[in-house]
Amino acid sequence: MSTLTPLRRPPRLAPGARVAVVAPSGPVPEDRLAAGLDVLRGWGLDLVTAPHVLDRHGALDYLAGADTDRAADLQNAWCDPAVDAVICARGGYGAQRMVDALDWEAMRAAGPKVLVGFSDITALHEAFAVRLGLVTLHGPMAAGIGFVKSARAQEHLRATLLDPESVRTVRSDGTALVPGRARGVTLGGCLSLIAGGIGTPHTRDSARGGLLCLEDVGEETYRLDRYLTQLLRAGLLDGVAGLLLGSWAECDPYDEVRTLLVDRLGGLGVPVAEQFGFGHCEDALTLPFGVAAELDADAGTLTLEEPALR
């Protein structure tokens, strides 16, 4: 298994940058989308929405329209030379269904751009790393309730996009599940999506040399156990440099979840930072994936060797 290396950083945004909002996964609440667009416009960005962003799949109401339409919206936005960044409207479910329909050669030819999202967008974070070799941002989405209601989440994403030097150190209020420091390349996302992607063409089979970031939402503890055990059995955690654990919103009480995390991850012999402040939580931080960084689990900091965007 090869060791992870830093990925190519897209250019940062500036006032006037054109940002496309797409819906690769679940259906988007129109009122929350409007509120999120207002926030993004307030940063001086030029917002465009994809044609199918408010679609609903006729038979499968958990999808934001047909797989082909969701894929076309993402690909067309990415390949539009006037678009500087693509922000997902929300997660939910559906990215795995459309990722194979994307023309990765065309998207690679379009050059590096910024992709923002989390939760189900984990499938795209992995695909963009594998197929395009690009840094992506695990951060709040345009129609996410946590984004619309949280000034802290808004400001941290704004700084990452427009002034990335100011957030070279990402600070959490969390503590160390396992103390220590580690250096590596960031990757990860939603635990269930990482586990579900193992063995597919768009998910890496190893986090060797990586700082693996994991979180999830609405899962019972035995299911979290299943996902972590799958990562261990598949060898994905072999040689991992360290772990950052985000939120476990709407899961079982955290003491129960923490007991599982200690059981499954405490024996890896690497630093593990818990409750790091990213994921399905209030005031969620934005983390870049694909950058070299140092984790200080005791201090609750992730220090990037370079700004997330160039």
Summary of the structure (lengths in Angstrom):
residues: 310
radius of gyration: 17.8
end to end distance: 28.9
largest distance: 50.5
contacts: 1176
relative contact order: 0.17
helix: 35%
strand: 23%
